[in-house]
Amino acid sequence: KDGESSESTYVVPYAPFSRSDKLGRASDWMMGSSTGGGGDRGDRYGDRDGGGDRGGGNRFGNSRFNQDKFGGGQRGNDKYGSRGANASDSQGGGGQHAPLFSYFAGDEEESFQLVENKPAVRPKFGGRQRYQQHRVQRKEVEVAKGRDQGAGIERERARQAQKLRKNQQWHSFTYRQAENARVTLACSIDIRPEWVVVEQYTLPQLNKLAIKGPFTPETLYECGRVMPFNKRFDRVTPKITVDLHPAKSAPLLTGADADPVLTRLTSEKKGFVYTTDAVLATLVCASRSSYSWDLIVHHRGDHIIIDRRDGVGNERLTVNETAQEPIPDDRDNMNGVQQLSAEATGIERSFMEQCLDMSGTPTVIGKDGDNPHETSGLLPQGYRYRRWKIDDSTSVVVRCSLDATVQSRGQELMSTVRVLNEFDSRLQGGLDYRKMIENQRGAVLATEIKNNAFKIARWACCALLAGTEQIKLGFAARTHPKDPRNHVLVATQGYKPKDFAAQINLKEENFLGVLKTFVDVLRPLKEGKYLFVKDPAKPVLRLYAVPAESEVAFS
């Protein structure tokens, strides 16, 4: 007041500076005290009168601020100055004015909190619940490992590992996608409410059935003529293909009930069960099937005839029936179930007709060359009627087909001829025959066995029943993936039936055991008609009793 500075104003620290100095020089309150030297920092801003290694001069480079006023004396025991007797520290001096400007960070560290306004980062791939579940499951596995140190530790580990895999599969995207893409097919026949279920079989259990052999079949009758296999088809490669033309003839499709030879053998009481090789193969290989099918059983007291229903294409083949990716049940789609079945059946008939050497000498089967099946438009084949005696009361008589003869080392071998077809290698995980059939034929066959397990098992079963020495397997493909009418043969391969059956795990003891199980159920039933129906959605085979008034169902 009146130009005079009061005592309170005088004691306020003041750092003289010029306009060329930085703002930090005037507002720096963190420098060492004028008497608290002894460091190696020196004067921060280059004070002219700062001495020593750490700036032994005064704090602000002003000599009129002495030690008594700004940190030259002993610290007091007050609130801010009770940390030590010597005031020479990095935070400034003590003295009587120390409480005004001395600051110590340790006094407020406990109550200090940092507030962060930055938003939390969200996970890139969903929530953490799935990963927490996996972590808990792994912890359970570790606990189980440490808990069980006895003989059951491996079993416990396998159980926990399987549980973990199942949970991962359930939550996986591909599993949910497969569930959404699953196709439900219709039943092959409309089940009437008056039909009664006599027996129901779970198909996986049929694989465990077996009876002890060996079983030596007996040939009761032979007829027909068999043409030789054209050697030109053995030299087919993807570069030297053979065009397949529509067939002009068809194999014998007469059912067991209408077969004149089986009718005669039935009157002679040669067996208890009468059927054909295709029908029997369908029944005993049921555990490998996925689509729905049905077979009719005529129970006539002293014998049983297993046949197909009239007007039903049981002779039609399936395509990729057991593939992981299902085929759509769309009649308007050229790659639908019905269209692919008709296409595969036509390819098989074309190959069976073209592979025969019609200019060669046929092999006559049977006595005097009589053939009750000799009709126009019928593919030349041979037929064997063979009987298997399973036990003292059960004998099975089967009509088997012989497709061609093959010359091997001067011997004439009977052969079963079949063909696999490729419709579009980009769909259903298929393989391109033209690219892989030469160098990776084993991989192609393994893929076809996986995708067509039921069809290939039926072919192997027919070859075993007929007693042929070779299976001639062809590989056909479309000329263009979008053209289902034109096909070419790209390769052929011969297999021994027993080796081929062993490769797909098909045993004679198993399918004869399956047949005996069915016969034991049918034997005590009343005379009439019964129906085997494969469930389209479940691995279940049911036997229905069909009343007499339901005859219209088979028309």
Secondary structure as UniProt FT lines:
FT   TURN            2..3
FT   HELIX           7..10
FT   TURN            19..20
FT   HELIX           23..26
FT   TURN            44..45
FT   TURN            48..49
FT   TURN            52..55
FT   TURN            59..60
FT   TURN            63..64
FT   TURN            67..71
FT   TURN            90..91
FT   TURN            96..97
FT   HELIX           98..101
FT   HELIX           105..107
FT   TURN            109..111
FT   TURN            124..125
FT   HELIX           129..147
FT   TURN            151..152
FT   HELIX           153..171
FT   HELIX           173..180
FT   TURN            193..194
FT   STRAND          196..202
FT   HELIX           203..206
FT   TURN            207..208
FT   STRAND          218..226
FT   STRAND          228..229
FT   HELIX           231..235
FT   STRAND          242..244
FT   TURN            257..258
FT   HELIX           260..267
FT   TURN            268..269
FT   STRAND          273..276
FT   HELIX           277..284
FT   HELIX           286..288
FT   STRAND          294..299
FT   STRAND          304..307
FT   TURN            310..311
FT   TURN            314..315
FT   TURN            321..322
FT   TURN            331..332
FT   TURN            334..335
FT   HELIX           337..354
FT   TURN            358..359
FT   STRAND          363..364
FT   TURN            368..369
FT   TURN            372..373
FT   TURN            376..377
FT   STRAND          382..389
FT   STRAND          395..402
FT   STRAND          404..408
FT   TURN            409..410
FT   STRAND          411..422
FT   TURN            425..426
FT   TURN            428..429
FT   HELIX           433..436
FT   TURN            437..439
FT   HELIX           441..451
FT   HELIX           453..466
FT   STRAND          470..480
FT   TURN            481..482
FT   STRAND          483..495
FT   HELIX           497..503
FT   TURN            504..505
FT   HELIX           508..522
FT   TURN            523..524
FT   STRAND          528..534
FT   STRAND          540..546
FT   HELIX           548..554
//
